[in-house]
Amino acid sequence: MSEGQKYSFTDPSNYYNIQFRYFMKNLKCWFEFDDTFEGSIIYTKIDRKNFILSGEFEFSAVNDECDTVYITDGRFDMQYNP
């Protein structure tokens, strides 16, 4: 994984790099990574000393129980375990 590089959610070579679950409380629906039909993530900061990741993402997902969800302008800052 590299800073500034865009990783597609639909490219199988990126699957080791991207996993998520998303819950829409108002619809009571869970969306898993496998429900994604488009999307991407960009790591804007990878701090390998303090183990912090920052990034931006967007994706669209659908499953048999729920309507399509479109997530745009997503952002995260998180600590990770190497």
Buried (B, 14 or more C-beta within 10 A) or exposed (E): EEEEEEBBBEEEEBEEEBEBEBEBEEEEBEBEBEBBEEBBBBBBEBEEEEEEBBBBBBBBBBBEEBEEBEBEEBEEEEEEEE
